[in-house]
Amino acid sequence: METTGNTEVRRVRLFELMNRRPWMVFGLAIAVTVLLAIPFLTMEPDSNASGEPGGPVFEARDVIDARFVSSVVQTPIIFEARGGDVLAKEALIELHNNSAALRADPKLGPLLFSYFDLDTLADVTGILTVADLVDRTLPAGIEGASQGEIDAVVAGLIDEFGVASQTLGLSVGTVFDTDAARWVAPAVLAVVLSDNNQLGFANSGITLGADTEPEEYAREIVDRLRGDQTSIAAWGVAIDVNLTSQEQGQEAGPFIGFTILAVLIIVGVTFRSYWVLAVTGVSLGAMIVWLFGISNLIGLEDDVVLSLIVPVAMISFGVDFAFHAVGRYREERRLGYSPRQAFTVGLTAVIGALALALASDSAAFLSNTASGIESIIQFGVSVTIALVAAFLLLGIVTPLAISVIEARVGTPPTSRIRTMGRFAASATAASLVMMTVLLLVFISPPAGVVALGISLIATILLPVRFSTQRNVVEETAGDSGPGRIASAIGSVVAVIAGRRAFVLPLALIATLGAVLLAVQVPTEFDVKDFFASDVDFVVSLDKADEHIGELGGEVALIYVEADLADPAVSALVAGFRDDIAGIESATLANDGSGSTRVEESVLDVIDKAWLSPPTLSALSSFGVELTDEDGDGIPDSREQLSALFAYSRQAGIAFDETRFLLTPDSVRGRVWVSEDGASSATTFAIRLTNTRRQEGVAEARAVVTPFIDSLRADLQAGDPDAVVQLTGGPIVRQESLEAVSRALQISLPIAVVLCLLIAAAFLRSFRLGVVVIVPILMTVAWLYAFMYVFGFAINIVTATIGAVSIGIGIDYAIHYTVRFREELAGAGDRLDAVRRAAEGTGLALVASALSSVVGFLILALAPMPLFASYGLLTAVMIALALTATLLVLPSLLVAATRDTTRVPPLIEELVPA
């Protein structure tokens, strides 16, 4: 095994080589950045990473999407009266006129779906509202009638259809005003139907990452129906999740920019150096190019976590590499070394900790590959890419560049005028880097690459070229102390470590209490966790809860694949439909009478066939007479059902010679038959209420699942290949979130074990490896306890915080532990080593954490809760990791080690003068 002395010799030789040929290193870094800019700009992914783990729910969803593409596109809209009553004359006139304007629109009108409505016996183009029914009933229309006449017609319609009927779409807040003797409704729901044969949209739900073209079309529909909004306001219900996500992300951009700006300014203030700020900023920009360039090269797909969260998270990791590398370089400068010598001595001393941090961080994040979820796997891989880039660019190239610059131009004098000028230059450089990163990540990558080149030239190359060289050694000689702040940190840490008999039990009690809270953090999806509460998408859901309640809800689908041409099978399916319809549960949308709404299935085709003389006549002409001798509503033979399916899928179910109860496309959207006729399938649509809470989805599944299991068992008794599966948007989301929770339970222990093994191997001590892991476990427990106390939930974004907390925690713990071992070998006394480690690495940890905490607290002010939550939780996590490292880890190290008199090899003896 290679000795420690040989390792140090190799390190010294490596960094001496860099010292002799720094421009080769810089040229290589620039060349790699330029080369990686090519895939960054030209190989942008054209597909989205899946956040789904796979399984029957997702397979059934995919089969439905392939076999049952809807013939219509539905755009649900809530019309709310500004005066509180949508049945008032002015509101009805505006609603009626806006609907007519939509039909007459030269662009949108031809795309609307025309059909015959059996309930109202009316021909409908696109949209049917209560205003249309009232206007059609009144001889002179709404405008020519009095409010009393309108009220009488409304009362008649309610008597005919029911106050909770889908036909009228009245709000659940509709009441009869006994004083005025009239019905009052605050809002109505209408659904615009568009012809999907012309639009060609795929089936979709509330899914991030889906195509935005259907959402843009839906917005056009809503805008046209809004009109001037004098008497009514209109909201499209959950029609634009992806467009809203893009817009909210753009609004969060400036806050992300200010996060970067704050971090860089704190870097400059901490080191009191324009050069450190400028070089660190350009290196951060290059790190972004490396991240996306390599990601595109290896085929990572587009993903909100990769595109937005990873670059923001890497600000903290990147700056941490810079703080420790540059901080150690500055320590050696204070001891009187020249810039070139300080680089060699400092990097030789700190590179082991940096490499160990890289290895353990990478292991922690790569543990996410065990999740089985593509987006989380990509998160682990992409962060590892960024960590390697940060290690090279900010851990090695950055201190090398600073040493070369300071060897040429020296450290600027500290006069007030010079300081003010340096501050102005630093603010300008930080602002330029901020704009560069925003362009690279959010706005225009090509412009961002150009801006990165401009930043390199304007903030580093030109200032270095025109700076005046000064005597460097004389400016730093004699300043060998750690500084007041560092001394204070060292003293506090040493005092706390000296009271470890009190500190460690207290930390253990606090952590055990945190664990009890941490395990109670819920896993759920609520759009308010992602979008601001005042955006139309969220407002529309609030309006839906207010006005639709148990009558509305989000669609879930029950997929049934069996021999539907067998009358016995269809009879079982019909019984299943009746059982589902008979469920009375607040978690399922009802039809107004208390029964569960069950929509769109093969049974609609069968039921309407009995009401269609043209269909019955056509089948008879083919020699097929539909009969129902047992009175169960199902044709009596396989021949009859097969003929009905084949005919109606081609000709539809006609009402008369010109109008359809179900068009051919509508029939094909309800029953699928294989080309050879051997297989068939259908879907039932039910609506789940309160799907913004995963508890609501779970409750609905618990109600429906026994009936699904029973039907599956009955069908598989005769056909083992029969399939009955609940799926659809809310079910898919719940399965995905549960998979995320399971992934955390798998990846976190793997990450901890890998970090333990790596740390133990590097430190050559299993005991110290365990000591290093303890602050990680404490940080994770404290963080999730914080999430529970303040109402945060686990979702696809906050789930990444756990992985980041391990990365930050192991990073901090390793740097302090390695420095403690170095100081213990030199000083011999454990408390003295604790103090010295805190004065050196501890100061770098505090400065790094402070810059990240301030930056992420700025991000916490962003209007988009997704970024705000991420910013706040990341800031809290970094603060907790720092707390565990400086207040608990030193006590553990003192307890786990002994005083020693061993003296390490002196690196400075290996460094040429």
Salt bridges, closest charged atoms under 4 A:
GLU2 OE2 - ARG10 NE 2.44
GLU52 OE1 - ARG61 NH2 2.61
ASP62 OD1 - ARG61 NE 2.75
GLU80 OE1 - LYS543 NZ 2.97
GLU80 OE2 - HIS547 NE2 2.73
ASP85 OD2 - ARG182 NH1 2.68
ASP105 OD2 - ARG224 NE 3.17
ASP123 OD2 - ARG659 NH1 3.54
ASP132 OD1 - HIS96 NE2 3.93
ASP132 OD2 - ARG103 NH2 3.10
ASP135 OD2 - HIS96 NE2 3.28
ASP151 OD2 - ARG182 NE 2.86
GLU220 OE1 - LYS107 NZ 2.75
ASP223 OD1 - ARG226 NH1 3.62
ASP240 OD2 - ARG219 NE 2.83
GLU247 OE2 - ARG219 NH1 2.61
ASP320 OD1 - HIS324 NE2 3.34
GLU331 OE1 - ARG819 NH2 2.61
GLU332 OE2 - ARG328 NE 3.24
GLU406 OE2 - ARG330 NH2 2.68
GLU406 OE1 - ARG333 NE 3.45
GLU475 OE2 - ARG470 NE 3.52
ASP526 OD1 - ARG692 NE 3.47
ASP536 OD2 - ARG226 NH2 3.17
ASP542 OD1 - LYS528 NZ 3.62
ASP542 OD1 - ARG692 NH1 3.14
ASP545 OD2 - ARG692 NH1 3.18
GLU546 OE2 - HIS547 NE2 3.73
GLU554 OE1 - ARG733 NH2 2.77
GLU561 OE1 - ARG67 NH1 3.27
ASP563 OD2 - ARG638 NH2 2.49
ASP578 OD1 - ARG577 NE 3.76
GLU599 OE2 - ARG597 NH2 2.50
GLU599 OE2 - ARG687 NE 3.26
ASP604 OD2 - ARG670 NE 3.32
ASP607 OD2 - ARG577 NH1 2.93
ASP656 OD2 - ARG659 NH2 2.83
ASP665 OD1 - ARG668 NH2 2.43
GLU695 OE1 - ARG693 NH2 3.85
ASP709 OD1 - ARG712 NH1 2.80
GLU735 OE2 - ARG701 NH1 2.93
ASP811 OD1 - HIS815 NE2 3.65
GLU822 OE2 - ARG328 NH2 2.45
GLU823 OE2 - ARG819 NE 2.91
ASP832 OD1 - ARG835 NH2 2.29
ASP832 OD2 - ARG836 NE 3.39
GLU839 OE2 - ARG835 NH1 2.90
ASP899 OD1 - ARG830 NE 3.06
